[in-house]
């Protein structure tokens, strides 16, 4: 039994890129806090950066790597949610 079976698109909405969005949310929130931003400002900045990144992905890739528009929307939502949730956790 392969462990990768549990992290595929079919069995889970989490994928390898979700991990990088998690790290990005943590890193960006820490950088914004070092720059003097606090609380909701940090969360909103990370949310903005995550949305900007997804817009850039859409510009260059469209939804074709995901197979369908629905799969792209679910993946993008989860990526933005993960990054923003990490920022929220960091400012607690």
DRENDOKE-731942 format. One record per atom (N, C-alpha, C, O): residue number from 0; z, x, y; residue in three letters. Coordinates in Angstrom, 3 decimals. Layout:
residues N
> NUM:Z:X:Y:ALA $
...
END
This chain:
residues 92
> 0:0.000:0.843:-1.176:UNK $
> 0:0.000:0.000:0.000:UNK $
> 0:0.000:0.891:1.244:UNK $
> 0:0.850:1.768:1.402:UNK $
> 1:-0.977:0.642:2.122:UNK $
> 1:-1.084:1.430:3.348:UNK $
> 1:-0.296:0.778:4.465:UNK $
> 1:-0.326:-0.441:4.635:UNK $
> 2:0.414:1.604:5.228:UNK $
> 2:1.180:1.072:6.358:UNK $
> 2:0.246:0.586:7.466:UNK $
> 2:0.608:-0.299:8.242:UNK $
> 3:-0.951:1.160:7.540:UNK $
> 3:-1.888:0.751:8.584:UNK $
> 3:-2.282:-0.716:8.444:UNK $
> 3:-2.725:-1.336:9.411:UNK $
> 4:-2.123:-1.267:7.253:UNK $
> 4:-2.427:-2.678:7.029:UNK $
> 4:-1.582:-3.574:7.934:UNK $
> 4:-2.037:-4.646:8.335:UNK $
> 5:-0.372:-3.155:8.258:UNK $
> 5:0.525:-3.956:9.076:UNK $
> 5:0.265:-3.800:10.572:UNK $
> 5:0.825:-4.543:11.378:UNK $
> 6:-0.566:-2.856:10.942:UNK $
> 6:-0.850:-2.626:12.353:UNK $
> 6:-2.315:-2.869:12.690:UNK $
> 6:-2.811:-2.364:13.697:UNK $
> 7:-3.000:-3.624:11.869:UNK $
> 7:-4.395:-3.927:12.144:UNK $
> 7:-4.486:-5.159:13.045:UNK $
> 7:-3.499:-5.871:13.228:UNK $
> 8:-5.652:-5.405:13.598:UNK $
> 8:-5.847:-6.534:14.485:UNK $
> 8:-5.599:-7.853:13.758:UNK $
> 8:-5.113:-8.812:14.357:UNK $
> 9:-5.932:-7.903:12.471:UNK $
> 9:-5.814:-9.144:11.716:UNK $
> 9:-4.349:-9.537:11.525:UNK $
> 9:-4.003:-10.710:11.662:UNK $
> 10:-3.490:-8.572:11.211:UNK $
> 10:-2.106:-8.871:10.866:UNK $
> 10:-1.153:-8.799:12.045:UNK $
> 10:-0.040:-9.319:11.961:UNK $
> 11:-1.547:-8.180:13.125:UNK $
> 11:-0.641:-8.001:14.249:UNK $
> 11:-1.444:-7.877:15.528:UNK $
> 11:-2.552:-7.341:15.525:UNK $
> 12:-0.892:-8.366:16.608:UNK $
> 12:-1.556:-8.200:17.898:UNK $
> 12:-1.295:-6.817:18.488:UNK $
> 12:-1.940:-6.424:19.460:UNK $
> 13:-0.360:-6.085:17.910:UNK $
> 13:-0.107:-4.723:18.376:UNK $
> 13:-1.136:-3.791:17.768:UNK $
> 13:-1.486:-3.924:16.595:UNK $
> 14:-1.619:-2.849:18.561:UNK $
> 14:-2.539:-1.845:18.062:UNK $
> 14:-2.159:-0.500:18.664:UNK $
> 14:-1.151:-0.392:19.363:UNK $
> 15:-2.946:0.503:18.399:UNK $
> 15:-2.627:1.851:18.878:UNK $
> 15:-2.549:1.893:20.398:UNK $
> 15:-1.700:2.589:20.955:UNK $
> 16:-3.429:1.154:21.074:UNK $
> 16:-3.430:1.183:22.532:UNK $
> 16:-2.209:0.497:23.129:UNK $
> 16:-1.832:0.786:24.265:UNK $
> 17:-1.593:-0.401:22.382:UNK $
> 17:-0.358:-1.027:22.857:UNK $
> 17:0.729:0.017:23.071:UNK $
> 17:1.512:-0.072:24.016:UNK $
> 18:0.769:1.008:22.182:UNK $
> 18:1.736:2.093:22.311:UNK $
> 18:1.514:2.865:23.612:UNK $
> 18:2.477:3.217:24.293:UNK $
> 19:0.251:3.132:23.961:UNK $
> 19:-0.034:3.869:25.193:UNK $
> 19:0.290:3.037:26.425:UNK $
> 19:0.700:3.590:27.446:UNK $
> 20:0.117:1.720:26.354:UNK $
> 20:0.516:0.864:27.463:UNK $
> 20:2.037:0.846:27.603:UNK $
> 20:2.557:0.780:28.717:UNK $
> 21:2.738:0.902:26.497:UNK $
> 21:4.199:0.984:26.523:UNK $
> 21:4.632:2.268:27.222:UNK $
> 21:5.477:2.239:28.116:UNK $
> 22:4.053:3.386:26.815:UNK $
> 22:4.393:4.663:27.457:UNK $
> 22:3.991:4.667:28.927:UNK $
> 22:4.717:5.196:29.769:UNK $
> 23:2.839:4.081:29.238:UNK $
> 23:2.399:4.005:30.630:UNK $
> 23:3.355:3.201:31.484:UNK $
> 23:3.660:3.588:32.612:UNK $
> 24:3.833:2.077:30.952:UNK $
> 24:4.797:1.258:31.689:UNK $
> 24:6.087:2.009:31.955:UNK $
> 24:6.639:1.935:33.052:UNK $
> 25:6.576:2.739:30.941:UNK $
> 25:7.800:3.523:31.120:UNK $
> 25:7.594:4.651:32.114:UNK $
> 25:8.417:4.861:33.006:UNK $
> 26:6.489:5.380:31.959:UNK $
> 26:6.214:6.524:32.836:UNK $
> 26:6.014:6.083:34.278:UNK $
> 26:6.607:6.654:35.193:UNK $
> 27:5.173:5.063:34.484:UNK $
> 27:4.905:4.613:35.853:UNK $
> 27:6.155:4.064:36.530:UNK $
> 27:6.381:4.312:37.714:UNK $
> 28:6.963:3.324:35.786:UNK $
> 28:8.170:2.794:36.408:UNK $
> 28:9.112:3.922:36.807:UNK $
> 28:9.750:3.850:37.857:UNK $
> 29:9.206:4.953:35.991:UNK $
> 29:10.059:6.088:36.344:UNK $
> 29:9.509:6.822:37.572:UNK $
> 29:10.270:7.210:38.459:UNK $
> 30:8.206:7.008:37.620:UNK $
> 30:7.593:7.673:38.781:UNK $
> 30:7.818:6.853:40.044:UNK $
> 30:8.169:7.408:41.086:UNK $
> 31:7.623:5.547:39.967:UNK $
> 31:7.841:4.696:41.147:UNK $
> 31:9.303:4.715:41.586:UNK $
> 31:9.585:4.670:42.783:UNK $
> 32:10.233:4.782:40.641:UNK $
> 32:11.649:4.878:41.001:UNK $
> 32:11.955:6.217:41.655:UNK $
> 32:12.748:6.287:42.594:UNK $
> 33:11.327:7.281:41.160:UNK $
> 33:11.514:8.598:41.789:UNK $
> 33:10.967:8.602:43.212:UNK $
> 33:11.472:9.319:44.075:UNK $
> 34:9.933:7.798:43.452:UNK $
> 34:9.338:7.718:44.793:UNK $
> 34:10.139:6.831:45.738:UNK $
> 34:9.783:6.695:46.908:UNK $
> 35:11.217:6.227:45.244:UNK $
> 35:12.095:5.460:46.107:UNK $
> 35:11.966:3.953:46.004:UNK $
> 35:12.711:3.228:46.663:UNK $
> 36:11.036:3.461:45.191:UNK $
> 36:10.916:2.012:45.013:UNK $
> 36:12.044:1.513:44.126:UNK $
> 36:12.558:2.253:43.287:UNK $
> 37:12.426:0.260:44.312:UNK $
> 37:13.529:-0.289:43.526:UNK $
> 37:13.191:-1.683:43.022:UNK $
> 37:12.379:-2.397:43.611:UNK $
> 38:13.830:-2.053:41.926:UNK $
> 38:13.812:-3.406:41.400:UNK $
> 38:12.448:-4.033:41.251:UNK $
> 38:11.569:-3.505:40.571:UNK $
> 39:12.288:-5.171:41.899:UNK $
> 39:11.072:-5.966:41.757:UNK $
> 39:9.831:-5.218:42.240:UNK $
> 39:8.735:-5.455:41.733:UNK $
> 40:9.988:-4.325:43.206:UNK $
> 40:8.842:-3.546:43.673:UNK $
> 40:8.272:-2.682:42.556:UNK $
> 40:7.054:-2.567:42.420:UNK $
> 41:9.136:-2.078:41.763:UNK $
> 41:8.686:-1.255:40.634:UNK $
> 41:7.937:-2.129:39.630:UNK $
> 41:6.856:-1.768:39.166:UNK $
> 42:8.512:-3.264:39.305:UNK $
> 42:7.884:-4.157:38.327:UNK $
> 42:6.526:-4.628:38.823:UNK $
> 42:5.566:-4.655:38.053:UNK $
> 43:6.430:-4.996:40.077:UNK $
> 43:5.168:-5.474:40.630:UNK $
> 43:4.121:-4.369:40.689:UNK $
> 43:2.940:-4.619:40.448:UNK $
> 44:4.546:-3.146:41.009:UNK $
> 44:3.603:-2.027:41.025:UNK $
> 44:3.068:-1.727:39.628:UNK $
> 44:1.875:-1.475:39.464:UNK $
> 45:3.930:-1.753:38.631:UNK $
> 45:3.479:-1.528:37.258:UNK $
> 45:2.563:-2.666:36.813:UNK $
> 45:1.548:-2.421:36.162:UNK $
> 46:2.906:-3.896:37.154:UNK $
> 46:2.044:-5.036:36.836:UNK $
> 46:0.674:-4.864:37.477:UNK $
> 46:-0.349:-5.088:36.830:UNK $
> 47:0.649:-4.467:38.746:UNK $
> 47:-0.614:-4.236:39.442:UNK $
> 47:-1.429:-3.153:38.757:UNK $
> 47:-2.636:-3.312:38.569:UNK $
> 48:-0.785:-2.050:38.380:UNK $
> 48:-1.492:-0.946:37.722:UNK $
> 48:-2.034:-1.379:36.358:UNK $
> 48:-3.150:-1.012:35.988:UNK $
> 49:-1.254:-2.153:35.618:UNK $
> 49:-1.707:-2.627:34.303:UNK $
> 49:-2.905:-3.568:34.460:UNK $
> 49:-3.870:-3.472:33.702:UNK $
> 50:-2.846:-4.470:35.432:UNK $
> 50:-3.971:-5.371:35.671:UNK $
> 50:-5.210:-4.605:36.131:UNK $
> 50:-6.329:-4.918:35.723:UNK $
> 51:-5.003:-3.607:36.978:UNK $
> 51:-6.110:-2.769:37.433:UNK $
> 51:-6.755:-2.042:36.257:UNK $
> 51:-7.980:-1.955:36.172:UNK $
> 52:-5.928:-1.521:35.352:UNK $
> 52:-6.454:-0.829:34.181:UNK $
> 52:-7.275:-1.775:33.308:UNK $
> 52:-8.345:-1.400:32.827:UNK $
> 53:-6.789:-2.984:33.101:UNK $
> 53:-7.527:-3.952:32.290:UNK $
> 53:-8.836:-4.345:32.972:UNK $
> 53:-9.836:-4.579:32.293:UNK $
> 54:-8.844:-4.419:34.291:UNK $
> 54:-10.076:-4.717:35.028:UNK $
> 54:-11.089:-3.582:34.857:UNK $
> 54:-12.286:-3.829:34.706:UNK $
> 55:-10.606:-2.349:34.881:UNK $
> 55:-11.491:-1.196:34.667:UNK $
> 55:-12.045:-1.219:33.247:UNK $
> 55:-13.229:-0.954:33.038:UNK $
> 56:-11.197:-1.533:32.272:UNK $
> 56:-11.674:-1.650:30.886:UNK $
> 56:-12.764:-2.717:30.796:UNK $
> 56:-13.783:-2.508:30.138:UNK $
> 57:-12.557:-3.852:31.449:UNK $
> 57:-13.546:-4.930:31.413:UNK $
> 57:-14.859:-4.471:32.032:UNK $
> 57:-15.937:-4.774:31.520:UNK $
> 58:-14.761:-3.730:33.149:UNK $
> 58:-15.963:-3.262:33.842:UNK $
> 58:-16.811:-2.376:32.952:UNK $
> 58:-18.036:-2.499:32.938:UNK $
> 59:-16.165:-1.472:32.201:UNK $
> 59:-16.919:-0.511:31.412:UNK $
> 59:-17.203:-0.955:29.986:UNK $
> 59:-18.221:-0.561:29.416:UNK $
> 60:-16.328:-1.770:29.390:UNK $
> 60:-16.489:-2.122:27.989:UNK $
> 60:-16.833:-3.581:27.760:UNK $
> 60:-17.416:-3.924:26.732:UNK $
> 61:-16.480:-4.449:28.707:UNK $
> 61:-16.598:-5.886:28.518:UNK $
> 61:-15.736:-6.276:27.324:UNK $
> 61:-14.761:-5.579:27.048:UNK $
> 62:-16.030:-7.316:26.625:UNK $
> 62:-15.200:-7.729:25.494:UNK $
> 62:-15.777:-7.261:24.159:UNK $
> 62:-15.159:-7.491:23.120:UNK $
> 63:-16.929:-6.618:24.157:UNK $
> 63:-17.631:-6.289:22.921:UNK $
> 63:-16.837:-5.458:21.915:UNK $
> 63:-16.959:-5.720:20.718:UNK $
> 64:-16.023:-4.463:22.323:UNK $
> 64:-15.253:-3.714:21.314:UNK $
> 64:-14.227:-4.573:20.574:UNK $
> 64:-13.773:-4.198:19.492:UNK $
> 65:-13.864:-5.709:21.142:UNK $
> 65:-12.848:-6.568:20.530:UNK $
> 65:-13.451:-7.641:19.631:UNK $
> 65:-12.731:-8.293:18.876:UNK $
> 66:-14.751:-7.825:19.705:UNK $
> 66:-15.420:-8.786:18.847:UNK $
> 66:-15.611:-10.152:19.466:UNK $
> 66:-16.634:-10.797:19.238:UNK $
> 67:-14.654:-10.600:20.237:UNK $
> 67:-14.779:-11.912:20.885:UNK $
> 67:-14.001:-11.901:22.192:UNK $
> 67:-13.135:-11.058:22.423:UNK $
> 68:-14.335:-12.851:23.025:UNK $
> 68:-13.641:-12.975:24.307:UNK $
> 68:-12.173:-13.328:24.090:UNK $
> 68:-11.304:-12.853:24.822:UNK $
> 69:-11.896:-14.153:23.095:UNK $
> 69:-10.513:-14.533:22.802:UNK $
> 69:-9.684:-13.316:22.366:UNK $
> 69:-8.551:-13.142:22.815:UNK $
> 70:-10.244:-12.486:21.501:UNK $
> 70:-9.534:-11.287:21.047:UNK $
> 70:-9.287:-10.331:22.211:UNK $
> 70:-8.223:-9.717:22.295:UNK $
> 71:-10.268:-10.202:23.112:UNK $
> 71:-10.078:-9.353:24.286:UNK $
> 71:-8.967:-9.894:25.181:UNK $
> 71:-8.127:-9.134:25.663:UNK $
> 72:-8.963:-11.210:25.404:UNK $
> 72:-7.948:-11.821:26.264:UNK $
> 72:-6.551:-11.642:25.679:UNK $
> 72:-5.608:-11.346:26.413:UNK $
> 73:-6.408:-11.819:24.370:UNK $
> 73:-5.101:-11.634:23.732:UNK $
> 73:-4.639:-10.193:23.832:UNK $
> 73:-3.472:-9.928:24.121:UNK $
> 74:-5.558:-9.256:23.592:UNK $
> 74:-5.204:-7.841:23.668:UNK $
> 74:-4.833:-7.451:25.094:UNK $
> 74:-3.850:-6.741:25.307:UNK $
> 75:-5.602:-7.905:26.057:UNK $
> 75:-5.320:-7.567:27.459:UNK $
> 75:-3.996:-8.158:27.912:UNK $
> 75:-3.214:-7.494:28.593:UNK $
> 76:-3.740:-9.413:27.535:UNK $
> 76:-2.475:-10.037:27.896:UNK $
> 76:-1.301:-9.249:27.311:UNK $
> 76:-0.320:-8.980:28.005:UNK $
> 77:-1.407:-8.885:26.044:UNK $
> 77:-0.320:-8.152:25.401:UNK $
> 77:-0.118:-6.785:26.053:UNK $
> 77:1.020:-6.360:26.254:UNK $
> 78:-1.209:-6.092:26.387:UNK $
> 78:-1.092:-4.786:27.034:UNK $
> 78:-0.390:-4.889:28.388:UNK $
> 78:0.482:-4.079:28.700:UNK $
> 79:-0.766:-5.875:29.183:UNK $
> 79:-0.134:-6.077:30.497:UNK $
> 79:1.325:-6.481:30.317:UNK $
> 79:2.199:-6.004:31.041:UNK $
> 80:1.587:-7.355:29.357:UNK $
> 80:2.957:-7.791:29.093:UNK $
> 80:3.838:-6.621:28.670:UNK $
> 80:4.963:-6.494:29.152:UNK $
> 81:3.352:-5.776:27.787:UNK $
> 81:4.140:-4.636:27.305:UNK $
> 81:4.477:-3.690:28.452:UNK $
> 81:5.628:-3.282:28.603:UNK $
> 82:3.480:-3.342:29.256:UNK $
> 82:3.726:-2.425:30.371:UNK $
> 82:4.727:-3.019:31.360:UNK $
> 82:5.624:-2.321:31.833:UNK $
> 83:4.575:-4.305:31.674:UNK $
> 83:5.470:-4.958:32.630:UNK $
> 83:6.879:-5.119:32.060:UNK $
> 83:7.863:-4.944:32.779:UNK $
> 84:6.979:-5.447:30.785:UNK $
> 84:8.290:-5.566:30.146:UNK $
> 84:9.029:-4.227:30.136:UNK $
> 84:10.246:-4.185:30.311:UNK $
> 85:8.302:-3.155:29.935:UNK $
> 85:8.916:-1.818:29.986:UNK $
> 85:9.437:-1.518:31.387:UNK $
> 85:10.523:-0.960:31.541:UNK $
> 86:8.668:-1.886:32.403:UNK $
> 86:9.109:-1.672:33.778:UNK $
> 86:10.361:-2.500:34.050:UNK $
> 86:11.305:-2.009:34.670:UNK $
> 87:10.378:-3.746:33.594:UNK $
> 87:11.538:-4.599:33.763:UNK $
> 87:12.762:-3.968:33.097:UNK $
> 87:13.849:-3.953:33.674:UNK $
> 88:12.581:-3.456:31.896:UNK $
> 88:13.672:-2.815:31.170:UNK $
> 88:14.192:-1.569:31.900:UNK $
> 88:15.393:-1.300:31.915:UNK $
> 89:13.272:-0.822:32.498:UNK $
> 89:13.662:0.407:33.198:UNK $
> 89:14.498:0.124:34.445:UNK $
> 89:15.375:0.915:34.790:UNK $
> 90:14.237:-0.993:35.122:UNK $
> 90:14.971:-1.252:36.365:UNK $
> 90:16.294:-1.967:36.132:UNK $
> 90:17.073:-2.143:37.068:UNK $
> 91:16.558:-2.381:34.893:UNK $
> 91:17.853:-3.029:34.622:UNK $
> 91:19.018:-2.108:34.865:UNK $
> 91:20.168:-2.506:34.682:UNK $
END
